[in-house]
């Protein structure tokens, strides 16, 4: 029988989550400690969440719904706007129902199983987080909260208290995983957890690529999404982490993501944001080993009633570390995009370099683009470059492409796809194609 | 085949007249030269033919194969077979020539392209580039991004050859090209179908290696001030205009 669901968080709820999942005692304690921090911490004063339109009341949300308690949504309840988007994107019906929360499972489960066998032979662990906590308690305990402690901020504390779902990936020393790990295959288990907690551990000299999310829009009730991603990159290891976020506009997307990179390790962070009403997300690079490097490449699409407040953080803690942050935004119909970047270069981080480049492209009038860089350098031989610029599609460009036979719509799409090119070429082919289609769709909506 | 009749053009915003009562025509396979000092209206004429929305064709007509162009969109004009080689080609960041030309080609050919051309478009492109002596690596570059003035002009010529237009309008194709590379223009024009007509805007056609034209018009202060429309002695006509200077007109 379905239990009555409760709004808000309480100690009882946390105990219930922990016991429903048969978690070890350390995890139950971790959740309680995080909950205490959540109660004490405040939403940062600069956060756009304070705006009246978001009317954030933490007691108004459901924080825990067991998969078995989920009442299947009826296809007829899914808004027409979302259904149209699936249609235009050519998403198969089974997948549409899954994405809209109508279908409970998705067929790719079989693909996932065969993939897993191959990985197991290499010693790779790739599990949903709830399973991993029980199956590999010591390993998970070692890394859970090690890169993003619950005390990082109010939302990581919220996640620490009530996290559910997410992935745990462990790549042993020297192992090269040549296929991208994709959490999409796990969603039948994690069920698009709003509070997923993902950890990737790439031991020394290993190599892995991880994909999170999907390009197609995901329909949800009004809710908060407060995910956490922690990535450990060992010496000379390489990790590429690609995220695609396309929640419906009634979702507040408040995510904490951080990577710790050891000597000569490398991370490439590719982060696409198309949906959600408000996104606050600042992927952070903790460059803690000599020669560690990282790149954050983000692209946001903000339209009507959408706001993104995002940016990259680069924390240089060792010499010869390097960070490249490229942040792009496409703004239309009054969307708001803020780049909020933090660069910190410690005394020890001699000869370090950070390059930041933010570009916003306006498709029409009325949008807002802001850049708020915060730079601190504690030595005198490191360099931080920050560039920001604003673009508009020019009449000359449109005319040039039209003079080669492309109609105005195609010309506009081509200019935009040129703008997004540095981003899409980092995505796997099927993502890139779907993403281009999505952008075309968003551009043709309501642009004169 | 192509004609401009009593054309008067104003700039939408300012209302300033940029072309005043312009008339000329060209038949299939003919070459027409437009001479004139800077600011005489040559580039405005190109823009008016192109269909630049910032220009208002207040009087007169532009006709192409008995079709009135005045109200057609720029891409509709291009699809009829009109190609404009820009004096200052526009940069489009992030969009490669390869990709851009593929989609343009499909749109311009409108189903007339053979399957093999579409399947192996890159080979088609490379062959044409080889034919006129253009570095194939430019195809992988973004549209005019970081290209030298000369390279931009070469890519305009390559597009001209690929699209096989019925009417070509080249606006100062030699500016930016050194004395060796300028030969590429004649080479590229030689690859056009025989029936293609060419309108050339140039200050010095001899530098390009073009001497004989079926017609020559000379523009000054938004108007056509002199015409040689028989083609007879066009060499002498051009020589005299340039020798006497535009001030004398």
Interface residues (C-beta under 8 A of the other chain):
Chain A: X394 X395 X396 X397 X399 X400 X401 X402 X403 X404 X405 X406 X407 X408 X410 X411 X414 X415 X417 X418 X419 X420 X421 X422
Chain B: X50 X51 X52 X53 X54 X73 X74 X75 X77 X78 X79 X83 X84 X86 X89 X90 X92 X93 X94 X95 X99 X100 X103 X104 X107 X108 X142 X143 X159 X163
